[in-house]
Amino acid sequence: MIETSSGRSFHRASRLLAVVLLFAAGGLLQGCGLADAPVLFPKGPIALAERNLLFTAFAVMMIVAIPAIVLTLYFAWRYRRRKNGAVYAPDWDGSWVVETVIWLVPGAIVIVLGTLVWTRTHEFDPYKALVSDKPAFRVQAVALDWKWLFIYPELGVASVNELAFPADRPLSIEITSDTVMNSLMIPALGGQIYAMAGMRSELNLLADGPGVFMGRNTMYSGDGFSDQHFKAHALDESAFADWKEKVAAAPDVLDAKAYLELHKQSVANPVSYYSSTEAKLFDIILRKYAPIMGPYESEAAELICRGAA
């Protein structure tokens, strides 16, 4: 059978579309590596479980998407203008078979996805302590404009825009904000959780082993938002001991006055260390936003809560 001009045009258009899609996919993937897609290549059990849930949900949704795409292409080919003997009869009444498929299959998918996400979300509760033969390493994170302050209660030190923790222990992060709402996320280790003024949230994570992972604020918070990121260092025993020694030797001390200076807005703030911190600094920051406050327990607390030297 001789191919018509419309048929040739259709095939040319199809080939052109395929070429464009291939080049587009190549361009998107050209600069990608493992470090560029931490959600797809996690470095901890929490992030791995979350990725598997994402893949499972995607696969369930493809039960509808793939047949729809395939049938669309099939119909476009079968009922093209070229004479191929296919019968096109658009005027027909509803079919109970078709109606059953188009209603029950999506409904079943919604039920499966809802059940799956509900149960797994509770399993991934960020407040839930991780099971381990070693105690969790506690860190307190405070979101500022536009930087992250990390306080280490076990060590009595603090760092800005750098997080360090032992790779062989779970990491338990208490989170709050001393500015607008932020969101802390280390994609290679787990999902995000919000940091809100006057509220305490928590994130429990675990790394597979030593490594350096990018963390950031994932909620837009103003001019310096794009530079509000940090490196999270999961260190082996020797490297963590060296890090502790380096921070303990830092000349700066995070007392009340130093905190008020740190609280000022800054963009792309460099990594800095404090060899000691104000007692209960995290609790004092939380208390700043309490609706009713009694007497201050210290001059430092009053200084920070009032925000004036």
N, C-alpha and C positions, 0 to 999 in steps of 0.2 A: 504494500500500500504506500502510495506517495505521501510524504509528510508535507503538511500545509505550512504556510509561512507563520501562522500563529503558533503551531507546534514547535517549529524551529526557534521562534522567539522565546517560548517558554523554557526550552532546554538551555538556550544561551543565558537567560536570566538566572536559571538554577545554578549553572556552573559559575557565573559571576558571583552570586550570593555565597556559594561555598568557598570561593577564593577569598572573598572579603572576610568571612568569618574565620578562616584559617589564619590570615594575616593579623586580624584583630586579636585572636587568642594568643598568637606568638608574641605580639607586642605587649600584651598584658602579663605574660609569663616570663618575658625576657629577663627582667631584673629580680625575679622571685627566687628566694632561697629559703632554707629552713628557718632562718632568723626572721624573715619577712612575714612568715605565716605561723606564729606561735600557737594560734588556736587550732590549726590543723596538725601541728607537730608539737604536742605538749611535752613538758619536761617534768610533770608531776602527776600523781594518781588522780587528784581532783580534776585537773584540766583534762586528763585522758577520759575520765568518765563523762565529763560534760561534752567532749568532742564526740564520743560514741553515741550519746543521746542525740546530738545534732545530726549525725549521720543516720541514725535510726529513724528520726522524725522525717528527714529528707527522703529516705527510701520509702516510707509509708505514703508520703505525699506523691511520690512518683507513680504510685499505682493508678492515679487518675491522670497525672500530667503526661506520662509517656504514651498511653493509648490515645489521648486527645491529640497529641502532636503527630503520632503515626497516622491516625485516621484523617487528620487534616491534610497531610501530604498525599495520602492515598486517594482521598476524594478529589483533590486538585489534579492528580494524574488521571484518575479513571474517568472523570466527567469533564475533561478538557474539550475544547471545541473539535479536536480531531475526531473523525468518525471511527469509532472502535467497537461499535455494537453495544455499548453500555446503555442501559435504559435509565433515563432521568425522569422520575415521577415525583415532583415536589408536592403535589396535592394529595395528601393521604391523612387519614384520621390518626389519633393517638394510639400508640401501641403499648399494651401493658408491659411487654418485655422491656421496651426502651425506657418507659417511665420507671419501672422497677430498678433498672440499672442506674439511671441518672440520679435517682433519689437515695436508694439504699447504700450504694457504694460510697458516695461522699459522706453520708450520715455515719456509716460504719467507721470511716477513716477519722472523722471528728471525734467519735467516741474513743477509738483506740489512742489517738494523739492526746486527748484530754486526760485519759487514765494514765498514760505513760508519763506525761509531763507532770501531772499532779504527784504521782508516787515518787518519781525520780527527783523532783524539786525538793521534796521533804527529806530525801536521802542526802541531798547535797546542801542541807542547811548550813550556811556559813558560820553560824554560831556553835555548831556541834563540834566538840573536841574530837580530834583525830586519835584513833587507837594506835598506840606506839609503846614500845618498851622503854622509851626515854621521855622525860617531861618536855612539854612544849616550851619553846623559847618565846618569851613575851616581848612584844614591841608595842609602843604607843605612837600612833601616827596622827599628826595634826595638819590639816590643810590650811595653807595660808595663801596670800596673794603674792606671787604665783609660784609657790614652792611647797615642798613637803618637809615637815619637821618630824624626825624619828627619835623617840626617847626610849632608852633601854633601861628599864627598872632594875634588872639584875646587875647591870654594870655601873649604873649611875652616870652614864654619859649620854650624848645626843649627837645626831648628825643631821645635816640638811642636804636634801636631794641625793642621798645615798642610803641604801638599806643593806645591812649585812647580818647574816645569821648562820648558825651551824647547819651544814647540809644534812647531818644525820639526825636532826631533831625536827619535829613539827614546828611550824611557825604560827603563832597566835597573835594577830594584830588587833589592838583596840584602836578605834578610829573615831575622830571627831573633826570639827571644823571651827576655826576662829575667824571665819569670813563667810561668804555665801556658800551654797551647797556645792560640794565637789563629789567626785566619785573615784575611788581608788581601785586600780586594776593592774595585776601582773598577768597578762594573758597566757604566758607559758605555764603558769602554776594554777590558775583558777579564774573564776569570774569576778565581776566588779561588785562593789557595795558602796552605798552612799556615805558621805561624810557631811553631817549636818550640825550646825552650831547648837550647842546645848544638849546634844544627843550623843549617845555612845553606841556605835555599831561594832561588829566584830567580824573578822575574816580568818579562818583557819586554813592553812596551806601546807603542802609538803613537796619538797623537791626530790627528784629521783637520785640526785647526786650533786656534786659541785658544779657550778656554772654561773653565768651572768645573764640576767633576764631584765628586759625593759619593763618598767612600770610607769604609769601616768595617771593623770586626771582625765577621765573620759566624759566629763560634763562641762560644757562651755561655761567659763566663769569670768570672761573679760579679756582685756587686751593681751595679757601674757599667757593665755591658755595654751597656745601652741608650744610654748617652751616649758610647760609644767610637767616635766617627766623626770625620771630618776632610774638608776641602775640598782637592781636587787642582786646582791652577791651571796650565793650559797657557797660557803667555804668549808673546807675540811678542817680538821682539828688544828693543824699547824698554822694554816693560813688565817683562821679565825683568831688564834692567839696573837699573831702578828698584827692583825687589824685592831684588836683591843689595845695592844701596846701603843700603836700609833695614835689612836684616839685619846687614850689616857694621857699622852704627852702633849696634846694640843694646848696652846696657851690660853684659849678663850674659855670662859665660864658662862653658862647660860643661867644667870640670875634674873631677877625681875626686870631690871633695867635693860639687860641685854636682850631679853625676850621682847620688850616693847620696841626696841630698835629692829629686831628681826621681823616683827609683825608688820613693819612698813612695807608697802608694795614694792616689788622688785621683779624684773623680768630676766629670765635666764640666769638665775642666781647660781653662783658656783658652788660646788660641793664644799662644805665646811664642817668642822668638828668642834665639840665642846667637851672638855675633860670632866666636867661636873654640871649638874643641873639643879635648879630650884626644887626643893622638896615638894612632892605631890603636884608638880606643875600641870600634869594632864588633868587632874581633878579641879585645879584652880581654873583652868581654861573652860572646863565644862560648867563650873559654877558661875562664870561671868553672865551666862544667859538664863540663870534660874530666875523665875518670876518674883520670888520672895527670898531675900537673903538675910540671914541673921548677922551677928557680929563676925568680922573677919578673924580667922585664926592666926593670921600673921600679917606683918606689914607688907610683905611681898605679895600676899594674896590680895590685899586691898589695892596695892599699886597696879597689879595686873588687871584686876576687875574694873577699876576706875579708868584705866588706860591713860594715866597721866603721871609724870614724874613728880 
